[in-house]
Amino acid sequence: MVKVKMNVQTAYHGDLLRAGKVYEVDEETAERWIASKLADEVDDE
């Protein structure tokens, strides 16, 4: 699982993911979203 900060609002598996909030999604989905600028990866600190 990868933490991402959403740049847009989208629906994912029936849940509403809002822009500006951090969510945990699977690695494959996170890579697609980051590549298409829908989300930014969040560093685990």
Backbone as CSV, one residue per row, in Angstrom:
resi,resn,N_x,N_y,N_z,CA_x,CA_y,CA_z,C_x,C_y,C_z
1,MET,0.840,-1.185,0.000,0.000,0.000,0.000,0.888,1.253,0.000
2,VAL,0.417,2.273,-0.697,1.152,3.526,-0.835,0.243,4.674,-0.414
3,LYS,0.797,5.630,0.313,0.017,6.805,0.694,0.165,7.862,-0.391
4,VAL,-0.969,8.409,-0.817,-0.970,9.453,-1.838,-1.835,10.617,-1.378
5,LYS,-1.454,11.810,-1.814,-2.262,13.007,-1.571,-2.956,13.326,-2.882
6,MET,-4.277,13.353,-2.855,-5.051,13.534,-4.072,-5.007,14.979,-4.564
7,ASN,-4.865,15.152,-5.878,-4.925,16.464,-6.522,-6.328,16.742,-7.056
8,VAL,-7.120,15.693,-7.206,-8.489,15.795,-7.720,-9.404,14.944,-6.849
9,GLN,-10.701,15.147,-6.990,-11.679,14.301,-6.302,-12.055,13.161,-7.226
10,THR,-12.091,11.942,-6.697,-12.444,10.780,-7.515,-13.113,9.720,-6.658
11,ALA,-13.784,8.807,-7.318,-14.368,7.652,-6.637,-13.420,6.475,-6.822
12,TYR,-13.230,5.701,-5.758,-12.324,4.565,-5.803,-12.929,3.448,-4.968
13,HIS,-13.299,2.349,-5.599,-13.934,1.204,-4.920,-15.130,1.630,-4.082
14,GLY,-15.943,2.530,-4.629,-17.149,2.963,-3.946,-16.947,4.047,-2.912
15,ASP,-15.705,4.456,-2.662,-15.417,5.526,-1.702,-15.100,6.814,-2.443
16,LEU,-15.451,7.936,-1.841,-15.143,9.233,-2.431,-13.818,9.727,-1.858
17,LEU,-12.823,9.911,-2.732,-11.519,10.429,-2.317,-11.468,11.902,-2.686
18,ARG,-11.258,12.753,-1.713,-11.312,14.197,-1.930,-9.928,14.785,-2.182
19,ALA,-9.893,15.843,-2.979,-8.644,16.540,-3.282,-8.056,17.125,-2.006
20,GLY,-6.723,17.033,-1.890,-6.024,17.612,-0.746,-5.894,16.690,0.446
21,LYS,-6.543,15.547,0.415,-6.475,14.606,1.545,-5.555,13.437,1.187
22,VAL,-5.038,12.769,2.219,-4.114,11.655,2.040,-4.866,10.335,2.216
23,TYR,-4.637,9.413,1.273,-5.281,8.100,1.306,-4.241,7.025,1.024
24,GLU,-4.551,5.797,1.441,-3.694,4.663,1.171,-4.354,3.808,0.093
25,VAL,-3.647,3.603,-1.019,-4.164,2.797,-2.126,-3.104,1.773,-2.524
26,ASP,-3.507,0.791,-3.340,-2.533,-0.220,-3.748,-1.473,0.394,-4.665
27,GLU,-0.336,-0.287,-4.732,0.838,0.248,-5.430,0.587,0.515,-6.917
28,GLU,-0.087,-0.401,-7.590,-0.341,-0.251,-9.033,-1.206,0.975,-9.315
29,THR,-2.252,1.154,-8.537,-3.135,2.311,-8.703,-2.375,3.599,-8.410
30,ALA,-1.593,3.605,-7.344,-0.817,4.788,-6.971,0.134,5.196,-8.090
31,GLU,0.807,4.237,-8.699,1.732,4.545,-9.792,1.005,5.201,-10.964
32,ARG,-0.182,4.680,-11.314,-0.962,5.264,-12.421,-1.393,6.682,-12.097
33,TRP,-1.909,6.892,-10.871,-2.387,8.209,-10.469,-1.252,9.221,-10.427
34,ILE,-0.080,8.824,-9.929,1.067,9.725,-9.840,1.550,10.084,-11.249
35,ALA,1.611,9.100,-12.137,2.052,9.337,-13.518,1.114,10.283,-14.255
36,SER,-0.177,10.202,-13.957,-1.153,11.053,-14.648,-1.487,12.323,-13.866
37,LYS,-0.732,12.585,-12.800,-0.864,13.815,-11.994,-2.198,13.918,-11.243
38,LEU,-2.858,12.781,-11.014,-4.077,12.794,-10.210,-3.746,12.853,-8.725
39,ALA,-2.522,12.393,-8.376,-2.105,12.352,-6.972,-0.597,12.504,-6.876
40,ASP,-0.122,12.842,-5.667,1.307,12.912,-5.364,1.605,11.929,-4.260
41,GLU,2.784,11.281,-4.352,3.168,10.320,-3.313,3.530,11.064,-2.042
42,VAL,3.159,10.477,-0.900,3.443,11.064,0.416,4.537,10.239,1.061
43,ASP,5.578,10.904,1.568,6.654,10.212,2.266,6.193,9.782,3.645
44,ASP,6.493,8.543,4.019,6.196,8.066,5.376,7.308,8.543,6.296
45,GLU,6.935,9.389,7.225,7.949,9.928,8.145,7.764,9.386,9.530
